[in-house]
């Protein structure tokens, strides 16, 4: 028997962060661009932007911010607060995976 | 922030038991009848029977068995093994809920 599962974080009973959104944020951080991140995720720019908008509105501080000007004509960055969220989500995911393993061990021992 | 999630048990990479299937098994145990359980779950008899069939085929022992004859013209029972599965699933669910709470506490403390 294998124990599988998934988890996500809600704020005000609305979905805030899950695996997919964290992946999107990591790609925005990598590329400095929502459109490049969207392309890499095989999402439309609009879908990615809508997710970023939901995340920014639910979070107590901005997670992604537009930067304008410069050589590349601007882009988007994940804020320090956003990077902190990513790091703590990753840590939460590790803890979550461990708890699924613990439950799996319990079930396989008992049944 | 609230941490939400769900989990299920797989055997041979196939979904074996989750919250919905356990609920169905509990109702079969209560009513001694797949059709009454199906009705209570607002499922078709066929859908309920197909789930029971999947569960029985994946499990190492029968979980639900038909009984024939008697006053009511037969019915279905959850076997002792099936009852054990229900009990351990419930215990696994308690542990799971606790681990989500622990992760929630961790996140709310850190972020």
Backbone of each chain as ProteinMPNN parsed JSONL, in Angstrom:
{"seq_chain_A": "XXXXXXXXXXXXXXXXXXXXXXXXXXXXXXXXXXXXXXXXXXXXXXXXXXXXXXXXXXXXXXXXXXXXXXXXXXXXXXXXXXXXXXXXXXXXXXXXXXXXXXXXXXXXXXX", "coords_chain_A": {"N_chain_A": [[0.833, -1.206, 0.0], [0.456, 2.181, -0.839], [0.626, 5.494, 0.31], [-0.844, 8.352, -0.854], [-1.128, 11.87, -1.586], [-2.203, 15.318, -1.571], [-1.572, 18.758, -0.849], [-2.564, 22.108, 0.047], [-2.452, 25.662, 0.52], [-4.696, 27.832, 2.097], [-6.14, 31.097, 2.207], [-8.405, 33.111, 3.863], [-10.396, 31.23, 3.201], [-9.893, 30.825, 0.534], [-8.108, 29.374, -2.198], [-4.672, 29.66, -1.947], [-1.84, 28.987, -2.172], [-0.42, 26.281, -3.902], [1.168, 23.321, -5.187], [1.377, 23.778, -8.003], [1.133, 26.58, -8.285], [3.331, 27.399, -6.827], [5.336, 26.386, -8.42], [4.985, 27.98, -10.661], [5.684, 30.489, -9.545], [8.371, 29.994, -8.976], [9.375, 29.793, -11.535], [8.877, 32.333, -12.541], [10.624, 33.711, -10.944], [12.996, 32.627, -11.863], [13.078, 33.343, -14.636], [12.48, 36.043, -14.584], [10.202, 37.02, -15.682], [6.787, 37.005, -16.396], [5.577, 36.132, -18.719], [7.451, 34.443, -19.966], [7.652, 32.524, -17.971], [5.034, 31.564, -18.0], [4.919, 30.417, -20.542], [6.785, 28.348, -20.258], [5.387, 26.83, -18.456], [3.416, 25.956, -19.998], [1.07, 27.461, -20.077], [-1.396, 30.007, -20.723], [-0.53, 33.478, -21.083], [-2.414, 35.078, -19.856], [-3.695, 33.331, -18.032], [-1.583, 32.788, -16.292], [-1.038, 35.352, -15.37], [-3.427, 35.96, -14.092], [-3.334, 34.135, -11.967], [-1.093, 35.095, -10.569], [-2.124, 37.552, -9.843], [-4.247, 36.791, -8.125], [-2.734, 35.573, -6.079], [-1.137, 37.747, -5.197], [-3.17, 39.435, -4.27], [-4.275, 37.999, -2.142], [-2.134, 37.611, -0.415], [-0.295, 39.054, 2.365], [1.699, 40.773, 1.712], [3.086, 42.016, -1.388], [3.834, 39.454, -3.74], [4.752, 39.031, -6.261], [6.206, 41.444, -8.347], [5.958, 44.015, -10.828], [8.609, 45.212, -12.812], [9.828, 48.096, -14.337], [11.272, 49.467, -17.349], [14.838, 49.623, -18.066], [17.285, 47.488, -19.727], [15.989, 45.228, -20.855], [13.43, 46.134, -21.125], [11.802, 45.932, -18.925], [9.969, 43.701, -16.689], [9.15, 40.996, -14.48], [9.452, 40.468, -11.002], [10.024, 38.162, -8.312], [9.293, 38.983, -5.086], [11.151, 39.605, -1.988], [9.567, 38.694, 0.076], [7.973, 36.914, -1.355], [9.907, 35.037, -2.067], [10.454, 34.018, 0.402], [8.024, 32.814, 0.978], [8.058, 30.773, -0.966], [10.256, 29.269, -0.067], [9.308, 28.419, 2.46], [7.075, 27.015, 1.717], [8.265, 24.906, 0.339], [9.615, 23.682, 2.454], [7.404, 22.98, 4.024], [6.297, 21.147, 2.283], [8.187, 19.101, 2.338], [7.87, 18.25, 4.983], [5.261, 17.402, 4.806], [5.437, 15.29, 2.937], [6.941, 13.551, 4.485], [5.12, 12.982, 6.503], [3.153, 11.595, 5.091], [4.638, 9.348, 4.459], [5.061, 8.32, 7.029], [2.442, 7.634, 7.728], [1.949, 5.748, 5.809], [3.747, 3.764, 6.561], [2.683, 3.064, 9.04], [0.181, 2.005, 8.201], [0.984, -0.136, 6.578], [2.183, -1.727, 8.408], [0.137, -2.459, 10.062], [-1.986, -3.528, 8.565]], "CA_chain_A": [[0.0, 0.0, 0.0], [1.15, 3.47, -0.877], [-0.243, 6.613, 0.701], [-0.626, 9.52, -1.717], [-1.941, 12.998, -1.178], [-1.718, 16.647, -1.929], [-2.005, 19.782, 0.1], [-2.483, 23.483, -0.444], [-2.645, 26.662, 1.568], [-5.8, 28.755, 1.841], [-6.29, 32.321, 3.005], [-9.827, 33.519, 3.774], [-11.1, 30.124, 2.524], [-9.583, 30.782, -0.905], [-6.845, 28.712, -2.499], [-3.599, 30.652, -2.009], [-0.652, 28.375, -2.782], [-0.271, 24.828, -4.018], [2.353, 22.922, -5.933], [1.396, 24.405, -9.324], [1.4, 28.017, -8.155], [4.72, 27.549, -6.387], [6.164, 26.134, -9.615], [4.893, 29.21, -11.459], [6.492, 31.531, -8.892], [9.794, 29.66, -9.157], [9.754, 30.092, -12.925], [8.923, 33.798, -12.665], [11.879, 34.097, -10.299], [14.092, 32.177, -12.744], [13.113, 34.08, -15.903], [12.199, 37.47, -14.417], [9.169, 37.335, -16.677], [5.587, 36.177, -16.283], [5.248, 35.486, -20.009], [8.375, 33.294, -20.148], [7.252, 31.497, -16.989], [3.779, 30.979, -18.493], [5.271, 29.577, -21.695], [7.452, 27.162, -19.722], [4.357, 26.045, -17.755], [2.385, 25.655, -21.009], [-0.152, 28.195, -19.729], [-1.496, 31.291, -21.414], [-0.061, 34.596, -20.266], [-3.537, 35.546, -19.044], [-3.899, 32.389, -16.921], [-0.487, 32.994, -15.334], [-1.198, 36.66, -14.758], [-4.57, 35.846, -13.163], [-2.864, 33.449, -10.756], [-0.233, 36.043, -9.852], [-3.017, 38.56, -9.285], [-4.918, 36.159, -6.973], [-1.733, 35.397, -5.019], [-0.805, 39.08, -4.664], [-4.295, 40.013, -3.527], [-4.495, 37.266, -0.887], [-0.965, 37.702, 0.468], [-0.257, 40.314, 3.115], [2.614, 41.651, 0.973], [3.222, 41.564, -2.777], [4.663, 38.272, -3.97], [5.375, 39.322, -7.561], [6.07, 42.857, -8.72], [6.424, 44.442, -12.151], [9.664, 46.226, -12.838], [9.738, 48.702, -15.669], [12.495, 50.065, -17.862], [16.038, 48.798, -18.146], [17.66, 46.96, -21.039], [14.997, 44.288, -21.398], [12.099, 46.75, -21.176], [10.999, 45.558, -17.746], [9.725, 42.281, -16.427], [8.538, 40.788, -13.173], [10.321, 39.814, -10.02], [9.465, 37.623, -7.074], [9.801, 39.801, -3.976], [11.786, 38.87, -0.874], [8.48, 37.994, 0.765], [7.614, 35.788, -2.225], [10.97, 34.011, -1.943], [10.258, 33.405, 1.72], [6.868, 31.907, 0.822], [8.516, 29.598, -1.722], [11.119, 28.464, 0.804], [8.523, 27.774, 3.512], [6.228, 26.005, 1.075], [9.122, 23.736, 0.087], [9.841, 23.023, 3.743], [6.115, 22.37, 4.375], [6.123, 19.98, 1.413], [9.045, 18.037, 2.873], [7.207, 17.733, 6.186], [4.061, 16.717, 4.345], [5.852, 13.997, 2.361], [7.352, 12.68, 5.592], [3.934, 12.513, 7.232], [2.533, 10.548, 4.266], [5.472, 8.143, 4.652], [4.783, 7.79, 8.374], [1.118, 7.01, 7.688], [2.117, 4.54, 4.982], [4.427, 2.769, 7.399], [1.675, 2.633, 10.017], [-0.821, 1.153, 7.555], [1.592, -1.392, 6.105], [2.516, -2.544, 9.588], [-1.08, -2.907, 10.732], [-2.959, -4.23, 7.719]], "C_chain_A": [[0.862, 1.248, 0.0], [0.151, 4.545, -0.432], [0.124, 7.835, -0.136], [-1.485, 10.673, -1.217], [-1.441, 14.289, -1.767], [-2.275, 17.663, -0.933], [-1.871, 21.162, -0.533], [-2.773, 24.406, 0.725], [-3.798, 27.578, 1.157], [-5.675, 29.984, 2.735], [-7.724, 32.786, 2.785], [-10.65, 32.507, 2.972], [-10.9, 30.101, 1.009], [-8.217, 30.142, -1.116], [-5.762, 29.765, -2.712], [-2.38, 30.069, -2.718], [-0.732, 26.851, -2.77], [0.933, 24.565, -4.889], [2.471, 23.673, -7.273], [1.739, 25.888, -9.253], [2.832, 28.282, -7.708], [5.67, 27.333, -7.566], [6.168, 27.378, -10.509], [5.768, 30.314, -10.862], [7.983, 31.268, -9.071], [10.256, 30.003, -10.568], [9.782, 31.603, -13.18], [10.237, 34.303, -12.081], [13.072, 33.764, -11.205], [14.225, 33.073, -13.978], [12.958, 35.588, -15.745], [11.091, 37.929, -15.342], [7.977, 36.407, -16.502], [5.323, 35.442, -17.603], [6.171, 34.302, -20.291], [8.008, 32.152, -19.207], [5.995, 30.782, -17.476], [4.066, 29.998, -19.62], [5.877, 28.251, -21.217], [6.447, 26.236, -19.012], [3.262, 25.579, -18.726], [1.016, 26.23, -20.609], [-0.211, 29.423, -20.611], [-0.95, 32.368, -20.482], [-1.173, 35.045, -19.324], [-3.754, 34.649, -17.819], [-2.835, 32.614, -15.848], [-0.68, 34.321, -14.605], [-2.338, 36.644, -13.742], [-4.149, 35.174, -11.859], [-2.001, 34.379, -9.906], [-1.094, 37.099, -9.151], [-3.746, 38.032, -8.042], [-3.949, 36.053, -5.792], [-1.405, 36.749, -4.377], [-1.932, 39.65, -3.817], [-4.535, 39.317, -2.193], [-3.34, 37.453, 0.106], [-0.933, 39.033, 1.195], [0.743, 41.307, 2.508], [2.669, 41.156, -0.468], [4.194, 40.393, -2.887], [5.429, 38.448, -5.29], [5.151, 40.803, -7.845], [6.603, 43.086, -10.123], [7.613, 45.371, -11.969], [9.653, 46.807, -14.245], [11.094, 49.265, -16.063], [13.64, 49.093, -17.901], [16.221, 48.234, -19.543], [16.553, 46.104, -21.659], [13.582, 44.867, -21.473], [11.202, 46.276, -20.051], [10.775, 44.071, -17.646], [9.059, 42.173, -15.082], [9.526, 40.107, -12.239], [9.505, 39.232, -8.869], [10.113, 38.402, -5.937], [10.492, 38.932, -2.915], [10.728, 38.061, -0.11], [8.043, 36.761, -0.036], [8.632, 34.655, -2.127], [10.857, 33.262, -0.616], [9.093, 32.404, 1.654], [7.28, 30.619, 0.109], [9.323, 28.67, -0.812], [10.3, 27.725, 1.864], [7.54, 26.76, 2.939], [7.039, 24.731, 0.833], [9.373, 22.949, 1.372], [8.557, 22.32, 4.202], [5.899, 21.103, 3.55], [6.97, 18.796, 1.892], [8.393, 17.379, 4.1], [5.98, 16.912, 5.809], [4.407, 15.326, 3.798], [6.244, 13.017, 3.455], [6.13, 12.145, 6.336], [3.18, 11.459, 6.419], [3.305, 9.237, 4.417], [5.199, 7.484, 5.991], [3.434, 7.055, 8.387], [1.183, 5.708, 6.879], [2.739, 3.406, 5.803], [3.456, 2.182, 8.428], [0.684, 1.651, 9.386], [-0.225, -0.188, 7.135], [1.978, -2.322, 7.253], [1.254, -3.204, 10.136], [-1.986, -3.78, 9.863], [-2.301, -5.334, 6.881]], "O_chain_A": [[1.849, 1.357, 0.728], [-1.03, 4.486, -0.773], [1.268, 8.289, -0.121], [-2.464, 10.459, -0.502], [-0.379, 14.339, -2.388], [-3.297, 17.446, -0.282], [-1.155, 21.347, -1.518], [-3.27, 23.987, 1.77], [-3.866, 28.039, 0.017], [-5.174, 29.915, 3.858], [-8.197, 32.845, 1.65], [-11.497, 32.888, 2.164], [-11.645, 29.437, 0.288], [-7.293, 30.337, -0.326], [-5.909, 30.655, -3.551], [-1.94, 30.593, -3.742], [-1.067, 26.232, -1.761], [1.638, 25.494, -5.284], [3.551, 24.145, -7.626], [2.53, 26.394, -10.05], [3.467, 29.244, -8.139], [6.685, 28.02, -7.689], [7.204, 27.777, -11.041], [6.502, 30.991, -11.582], [8.765, 32.194, -9.288], [11.386, 30.446, -10.771], [10.613, 32.092, -13.945], [10.88, 35.194, -12.635], [14.031, 34.53, -11.293], [15.322, 33.509, -14.328], [13.27, 36.339, -16.67], [11.046, 39.093, -15.741], [8.125, 35.186, -16.464], [4.901, 34.286, -17.607], [5.724, 33.273, -20.799], [8.044, 30.98, -19.58], [5.891, 29.559, -17.383], [3.528, 28.892, -19.65], [5.524, 27.179, -21.709], [6.632, 25.019, -18.973], [2.312, 24.901, -18.332], [-0.026, 25.597, -20.774], [0.798, 29.837, -21.182], [-0.911, 32.198, -19.263], [-0.93, 35.352, -18.157], [-3.969, 35.14, -16.711], [-3.135, 32.631, -14.654], [-0.509, 34.408, -13.389], [-2.233, 37.237, -12.668], [-4.558, 35.594, -10.776], [-2.153, 34.444, -8.686], [-0.823, 37.485, -8.014], [-3.851, 38.73, -7.034], [-4.291, 36.394, -4.66], [-1.398, 36.872, -3.152], [-1.693, 40.267, -2.78], [-4.947, 39.953, -1.223], [-3.551, 37.451, 1.319], [-1.474, 40.027, 0.71], [0.661, 42.512, 2.747], [2.334, 40.003, -0.74], [5.228, 40.35, -2.22], [6.592, 38.062, -5.409], [4.068, 41.343, -7.618], [7.562, 42.446, -10.556], [7.619, 46.217, -11.074], [9.486, 46.08, -15.225], [11.951, 49.507, -15.214], [13.447, 47.883, -17.784], [15.405, 48.476, -20.433], [16.229, 46.245, -22.838], [12.643, 44.163, -21.844], [9.981, 46.224, -20.202], [11.322, 43.285, -18.42], [8.468, 43.136, -14.592], [10.329, 39.273, -12.658], [8.445, 39.744, -8.509], [11.338, 38.469, -5.84], [10.423, 37.704, -2.947], [10.957, 36.919, 0.29], [7.777, 35.702, 0.532], [8.274, 33.478, -2.107], [11.121, 32.064, -0.522], [9.168, 31.303, 2.2], [6.905, 29.521, 0.52], [9.109, 27.458, -0.786], [10.552, 26.553, 2.142], [7.21, 25.768, 3.589], [6.567, 23.623, 1.088], [9.347, 21.718, 1.378], [8.61, 21.199, 4.707], [5.381, 20.107, 4.055], [6.531, 17.647, 1.858], [8.364, 16.157, 4.24], [5.696, 15.873, 6.406], [3.77, 14.33, 4.139], [5.938, 11.827, 3.386], [6.111, 10.987, 6.751], [2.623, 10.524, 6.994], [2.714, 8.159, 4.492], [5.113, 6.26, 6.091], [3.307, 5.987, 8.986], [0.554, 4.709, 7.227], [2.308, 2.254, 5.739], [3.418, 0.972, 8.653], [0.386, 0.602, 9.958], [-0.843, -1.238, 7.312], [2.082, -3.537, 7.085], [1.283, -4.34, 10.609], [-2.672, -4.667, 10.371], [-2.981, -6.018, 6.117]]}, "seq_chain_B": "XXXXXXXXXXXXXXXXXXXXXXXXXXXXXXXXXXXXXXXXXXXXXXXXXXXXXXXXXXXXXXXXXXXXXXXXXXXXXXXXXXXXXXXXXXXXXXXXXXXXXXXXXXXXXXX", "coords_chain_B": {"N_chain_B": [[-3.484, 31.655, 7.587], [-4.527, 28.587, 6.248], [-3.988, 25.108, 6.183], [-4.821, 22.766, 3.835], [-5.842, 19.529, 2.62], [-5.821, 16.333, 0.947], [-5.879, 12.749, 1.108], [-5.108, 9.461, -0.115], [-5.198, 5.884, -0.531], [-3.133, 3.766, -2.393], [-2.881, 0.761, -4.31], [-0.726, -1.225, -6.145], [-0.266, 1.003, -7.802], [-2.831, 1.849, -8.281], [-5.834, 3.561, -7.406], [-7.039, 2.795, -4.267], [-8.311, 3.127, -1.667], [-10.089, 5.91, -0.473], [-11.503, 8.848, 1.065], [-14.196, 8.933, 0.108], [-14.714, 6.289, -0.78], [-14.405, 4.905, 1.599], [-16.522, 5.933, 3.019], [-18.616, 4.887, 1.533], [-18.214, 2.139, 2.077], [-18.724, 2.142, 4.829], [-21.42, 2.723, 4.819], [-22.456, 0.525, 3.474], [-21.887, -1.358, 5.376], [-23.555, -0.443, 7.407], [-26.177, -0.621, 6.29], [-26.229, -3.17, 5.222], [-26.426, -3.603, 2.562], [-25.707, -3.0, -0.797], [-27.205, -1.513, -2.597], [-28.86, 0.12, -1.015], [-26.885, 1.571, 0.281], [-25.736, 2.845, -1.893], [-27.842, 4.468, -2.729], [-28.053, 6.196, -0.538], [-25.67, 7.487, -0.814], [-26.149, 8.908, -3.003], [-25.472, 7.76, -5.447], [-25.382, 5.753, -8.424], [-26.503, 2.343, -8.467], [-24.855, 0.774, -10.029], [-22.458, 2.293, -10.17], [-21.665, 2.198, -7.482], [-21.39, -0.548, -7.164], [-19.34, -1.069, -8.975], [-17.228, 0.261, -7.707], [-16.99, -1.244, -5.36], [-16.234, -3.64, -6.514], [-13.728, -2.963, -7.624], [-12.332, -2.394, -5.249], [-12.46, -4.87, -3.903], [-11.009, -6.44, -5.731], [-8.468, -5.318, -5.649], [-7.712, -5.577, -2.991], [-6.13, -7.76, -0.562], [-7.738, -9.586, 0.633], [-11.28, -10.324, 0.498], [-13.371, -7.485, 0.801], [-15.97, -6.692, 0.767], [-18.758, -8.814, 0.785], [-21.21, -10.8, -0.877], [-24.242, -11.91, 0.549], [-26.503, -14.566, 0.531], [-29.98, -15.508, 0.452], [-32.09, -15.957, 3.398], [-34.29, -13.863, 5.378], [-34.511, -11.296, 4.209], [-33.855, -11.8, 1.606], [-31.144, -11.839, 1.042], [-28.12, -9.863, 0.642], [-25.437, -7.561, 1.258], [-22.326, -7.775, 2.954], [-19.839, -6.136, 4.93], [-16.73, -7.469, 5.326], [-14.775, -8.937, 8.059], [-12.145, -8.254, 7.573], [-12.561, -6.04, 5.938], [-13.748, -4.33, 7.812], [-11.592, -3.897, 9.443], [-9.941, -2.516, 7.69], [-11.449, -0.151, 7.398], [-11.326, 0.859, 10.022], [-8.559, 1.281, 10.298], [-8.14, 3.102, 8.272], [-9.587, 5.273, 9.239], [-8.067, 5.861, 11.505], [-5.675, 6.508, 10.228], [-6.538, 8.774, 8.932], [-6.992, 10.509, 11.075], [-4.359, 10.837, 11.952], [-3.357, 12.046, 9.686], [-4.829, 14.467, 9.575], [-3.828, 15.661, 11.86], [-1.179, 16.033, 11.068], [-1.488, 17.904, 9.047], [-2.37, 20.033, 10.602], [-0.079, 20.457, 12.148], [1.697, 21.327, 10.18], [0.402, 23.615, 9.391], [0.622, 25.152, 11.687], [3.395, 25.472, 11.791], [3.783, 26.986, 9.415], [2.277, 29.297, 9.972], [3.661, 30.305, 12.072], [6.068, 30.951, 10.96], [5.712, 32.557, 8.702]], "CA_chain_B": [[-3.288, 30.594, 6.591], [-5.003, 27.254, 6.603], [-3.437, 24.062, 5.317], [-5.835, 21.78, 3.472], [-5.272, 18.455, 1.811], [-6.513, 15.052, 0.993], [-4.97, 11.625, 0.878], [-5.764, 8.209, -0.49], [-4.297, 4.728, -0.512], [-3.029, 3.058, -3.679], [-2.259, -0.564, -4.385], [-0.287, -1.412, -7.54], [-0.445, 2.291, -8.482], [-4.248, 2.134, -8.544], [-6.533, 4.097, -6.252], [-7.659, 1.703, -3.515], [-9.26, 3.684, -0.697], [-10.061, 7.326, -0.099], [-12.606, 9.23, 1.926], [-15.482, 8.571, -0.489], [-14.893, 4.836, -0.778], [-14.592, 4.486, 2.992], [-17.897, 6.316, 3.36], [-19.46, 3.863, 0.899], [-18.078, 0.891, 2.852], [-19.421, 2.331, 6.113], [-22.857, 2.661, 4.569], [-22.775, -0.879, 3.176], [-21.87, -2.021, 6.689], [-24.733, 0.017, 8.151], [-27.434, -1.081, 5.694], [-26.155, -4.552, 4.751], [-26.961, -3.572, 1.196], [-25.01, -2.056, -1.681], [-28.145, -0.592, -3.249], [-29.261, 1.149, -0.042], [-25.714, 2.423, 0.49], [-25.598, 3.664, -3.104], [-28.907, 5.474, -2.684], [-27.682, 7.155, 0.501], [-24.519, 8.251, -1.323], [-26.612, 9.522, -4.253], [-24.749, 7.143, -6.565], [-26.134, 4.652, -9.034], [-26.097, 1.032, -7.969], [-23.723, 0.314, -10.838], [-21.252, 3.01, -9.751], [-21.278, 1.661, -6.175], [-20.939, -1.931, -7.343], [-18.033, -1.006, -9.638], [-16.227, 0.628, -6.687], [-16.816, -2.42, -4.504], [-15.496, -4.614, -7.311], [-12.33, -2.493, -7.681], [-11.756, -2.553, -3.903], [-12.29, -6.309, -3.664], [-9.96, -6.991, -6.594], [-7.146, -4.823, -5.234], [-7.4, -5.999, -1.615], [-5.636, -9.14, -0.493], [-8.896, -10.404, 1.024], [-12.525, -9.634, 0.183], [-13.765, -6.401, 1.694], [-17.435, -6.811, 0.774], [-19.22, -10.105, 0.249], [-22.666, -11.0, -1.024], [-24.828, -13.015, 1.303], [-27.758, -14.872, -0.162], [-31.012, -16.15, 1.263], [-32.551, -15.268, 4.606], [-35.566, -13.163, 5.316], [-34.501, -10.155, 3.292], [-33.432, -12.204, 0.262], [-29.716, -11.592, 0.825], [-27.611, -8.503, 0.787], [-23.982, -7.528, 1.234], [-21.711, -7.436, 4.235], [-18.429, -5.781, 5.0], [-16.044, -8.557, 6.039], [-13.921, -8.521, 9.188], [-10.987, -7.562, 6.98], [-13.066, -4.731, 5.515], [-13.925, -3.495, 9.011], [-10.243, -3.534, 9.882], [-9.499, -1.454, 6.772], [-12.165, 1.077, 7.76], [-10.775, 1.359, 11.291], [-7.209, 1.812, 10.11], [-8.244, 4.313, 7.461], [-10.01, 6.338, 10.162], [-6.905, 6.214, 12.322], [-4.744, 7.198, 9.319], [-7.097, 10.099, 8.675], [-6.707, 11.321, 12.267], [-2.939, 11.201, 11.913], [-3.195, 12.969, 8.56], [-5.348, 15.776, 9.992], [-2.884, 16.216, 12.821], [0.023, 16.493, 10.37], [-1.838, 19.178, 8.386], [-2.376, 21.052, 11.657], [1.316, 20.748, 12.506], [2.278, 22.115, 9.09], [-0.247, 24.928, 9.466], [1.234, 25.859, 12.811], [4.741, 25.814, 11.342], [3.717, 28.082, 8.442], [1.77, 30.523, 10.593], [4.698, 30.816, 12.965], [7.239, 31.419, 10.197], [5.445, 33.543, 7.63]], "C_chain_B": [[-3.801, 29.262, 7.12], [-4.338, 26.257, 5.649], [-4.508, 22.993, 5.11], [-5.177, 20.67, 2.657], [-6.17, 17.252, 1.783], [-5.528, 13.932, 0.683], [-5.788, 10.394, 0.498], [-4.715, 7.107, -0.497], [-4.312, 4.071, -1.887], [-2.436, 1.671, -3.472], [-1.939, -0.782, -5.859], [-0.551, -0.16, -8.386], [-1.896, 2.6, -8.861], [-4.907, 2.619, -7.255], [-7.307, 2.972, -5.561], [-8.717, 2.239, -2.566], [-9.018, 5.168, -0.459], [-11.304, 7.595, 0.724], [-13.972, 8.746, 1.403], [-15.738, 7.069, -0.451], [-15.105, 4.296, 0.641], [-16.013, 4.808, 3.455], [-18.869, 5.283, 2.775], [-19.407, 2.555, 1.7], [-18.818, 0.987, 4.19], [-20.932, 2.214, 5.931], [-23.298, 1.237, 4.203], [-22.843, -1.662, 4.483], [-23.133, -1.682, 7.488], [-26.021, -0.623, 7.629], [-27.435, -2.564, 5.32], [-26.623, -4.67, 3.311], [-26.2, -2.541, 0.363], [-26.002, -1.053, -2.263], [-28.621, 0.498, -2.289], [-28.113, 2.132, 0.211], [-25.555, 3.377, -0.689], [-26.609, 4.812, -3.076], [-28.548, 6.594, -1.698], [-26.521, 8.057, 0.046], [-24.915, 9.033, -2.581], [-25.777, 9.063, -5.449], [-25.688, 6.121, -7.194], [-25.65, 3.351, -8.409], [-24.861, 0.557, -8.715], [-22.412, 0.978, -10.39], [-20.739, 2.442, -8.43], [-20.716, 0.238, -6.336], [-19.555, -1.968, -7.988], [-16.929, -0.659, -8.632], [-15.931, -0.562, -5.778], [-15.97, -3.478, -5.23], [-14.008, -4.249, -7.395], [-11.647, -2.756, -6.332], [-11.485, -4.037, -3.631], [-11.142, -6.897, -4.485], [-8.565, -6.545, -6.17], [-6.735, -5.349, -3.855], [-6.931, -7.448, -1.589], [-6.708, -10.116, -0.004], [-10.162, -9.643, 0.633], [-12.875, -8.612, 1.252], [-15.295, -6.409, 1.849], [-17.802, -8.16, 0.171], [-20.747, -10.119, 0.162], [-23.096, -12.101, -0.055], [-26.176, -13.306, 0.663], [-28.723, -15.539, 0.812], [-31.401, -15.332, 2.47], [-33.83, -14.506, 4.327], [-35.587, -12.059, 4.239], [-34.071, -10.519, 1.872], [-31.99, -11.855, -0.029], [-29.353, -10.137, 0.954], [-26.095, -8.556, 0.708], [-23.456, -7.193, 2.617], [-20.269, -6.994, 4.043], [-17.764, -6.855, 5.861], [-15.255, -8.019, 7.239], [-12.71, -7.756, 8.682], [-11.38, -6.148, 6.543], [-13.238, -3.785, 6.693], [-12.584, -3.018, 9.557], [-9.705, -2.395, 8.997], [-10.149, -0.116, 7.127], [-11.546, 1.693, 9.019], [-9.386, 1.958, 11.092], [-7.192, 3.035, 9.21], [-8.622, 5.498, 8.355], [-8.847, 6.808, 11.029], [-5.875, 6.975, 11.472], [-5.23, 8.625, 9.065], [-6.857, 11.039, 9.86], [-5.257, 11.786, 12.262], [-2.676, 12.241, 10.826], [-3.639, 14.384, 8.95], [-4.389, 16.462, 10.955], [-1.647, 16.753, 12.102], [-0.269, 17.784, 9.589], [-1.841, 20.319, 9.399], [-0.959, 21.461, 12.045], [1.966, 21.636, 11.445], [1.693, 23.529, 9.104], [0.39, 25.79, 10.563], [2.634, 26.344, 12.439], [4.695, 27.024, 10.406], [3.271, 29.39, 9.096], [2.777, 31.138, 11.553], [5.804, 31.518, 12.157], [6.928, 32.551, 9.234], [4.566, 34.7, 8.135]], "O_chain_B": [[-3.549, 28.872, 8.26], [-4.154, 26.537, 4.465], [-5.025, 22.404, 6.06], [-4.103, 20.849, 2.083], [-7.158, 17.171, 2.513], [-4.482, 14.153, 0.073], [-6.988, 10.311, 0.758], [-3.511, 7.366, -0.472], [-5.374, 3.848, -2.469], [-1.61, 1.446, -2.588], [-2.786, -0.55, -6.723], [-0.998, -0.25, -9.529], [-2.158, 3.499, -9.661], [-4.585, 2.155, -6.162], [-8.119, 2.287, -6.183], [-9.883, 1.853, -2.646], [-7.884, 5.61, -0.269], [-12.065, 6.68, 1.04], [-14.789, 8.221, 2.159], [-16.841, 6.627, -0.131], [-15.876, 3.361, 0.856], [-16.625, 4.036, 4.194], [-19.818, 4.862, 3.438], [-20.441, 1.942, 1.964], [-19.456, 0.029, 4.626], [-21.63, 1.671, 6.787], [-24.386, 0.803, 4.582], [-23.719, -2.504, 4.681], [-23.702, -2.542, 8.161], [-26.849, -1.102, 8.405], [-28.496, -3.157, 5.123], [-27.148, -5.703, 2.895], [-26.062, -1.381, 0.751], [-25.679, 0.126, -2.407], [-28.771, 1.655, -2.682], [-28.319, 3.339, 0.338], [-25.277, 4.563, -0.51], [-26.278, 5.963, -3.36], [-28.718, 7.777, -1.992], [-26.407, 9.212, 0.455], [-24.089, 9.742, -3.154], [-25.425, 9.849, -6.329], [-26.659, 5.684, -6.576], [-24.536, 3.268, -7.891], [-23.936, 0.006, -8.119], [-21.388, 0.31, -10.249], [-19.538, 2.227, -8.264], [-19.709, -0.122, -5.727], [-18.705, -2.777, -7.615], [-15.831, -1.212, -8.693], [-14.775, -0.851, -5.467], [-15.107, -4.12, -4.632], [-13.14, -5.111, -7.256], [-10.531, -3.274, -6.281], [-10.399, -4.402, -3.18], [-10.393, -7.745, -3.999], [-7.597, -7.292, -6.311], [-5.549, -5.543, -3.588], [-7.275, -8.251, -2.456], [-6.595, -11.325, -0.206], [-10.112, -8.426, 0.454], [-12.697, -8.848, 2.447], [-15.826, -6.161, 2.932], [-17.224, -8.586, -0.828], [-21.456, -9.547, 0.99], [-22.392, -13.095, 0.128], [-26.905, -12.384, 0.296], [-28.325, -16.061, 1.853], [-31.079, -14.147, 2.556], [-34.366, -14.503, 3.219], [-36.545, -11.922, 3.478], [-33.938, -9.636, 1.024], [-31.624, -11.603, -1.177], [-30.172, -9.297, 1.327], [-25.533, -9.497, 0.148], [-24.067, -6.423, 3.358], [-19.581, -7.425, 3.118], [-18.189, -7.112, 6.987], [-15.095, -6.81, 7.405], [-12.296, -6.755, 9.265], [-10.635, -5.19, 6.749], [-12.923, -2.598, 6.604], [-12.454, -1.901, 10.059], [-9.097, -1.444, 9.489], [-9.485, 0.92, 7.152], [-11.28, 2.893, 9.07], [-9.072, 3.011, 11.646], [-6.336, 3.907, 9.357], [-8.052, 6.583, 8.242], [-8.669, 8.005, 11.254], [-5.282, 7.952, 11.927], [-4.434, 9.561, 8.992], [-6.556, 12.218, 9.673], [-4.956, 12.95, 12.527], [-1.895, 13.176, 11.005], [-2.937, 15.362, 8.697], [-4.166, 17.67, 10.884], [-1.12, 17.802, 12.473], [0.595, 18.654, 9.481], [-1.382, 21.424, 9.11], [-0.669, 22.64, 12.245], [2.692, 22.576, 11.768], [2.398, 24.508, 8.86], [0.653, 26.979, 10.38], [3.009, 27.478, 12.733], [5.462, 27.972, 10.571], [3.817, 30.455, 8.81], [2.749, 32.341, 11.815], [6.385, 32.514, 12.588], [7.775, 33.405, 8.977], [4.247, 35.611, 7.371]]}, "name": "protein", "num_of_chains": 2, "seq": "XXXXXXXXXXXXXXXXXXXXXXXXXXXXXXXXXXXXXXXXXXXXXXXXXXXXXXXXXXXXXXXXXXXXXXXXXXXXXXXXXXXXXXXXXXXXXXXXXXXXXXXXXXXXXXXXXXXXXXXXXXXXXXXXXXXXXXXXXXXXXXXXXXXXXXXXXXXXXXXXXXXXXXXXXXXXXXXXXXXXXXXXXXXXXXXXXXXXXXXXXXXXXXXXXXXXXXXXXXXXXX"}
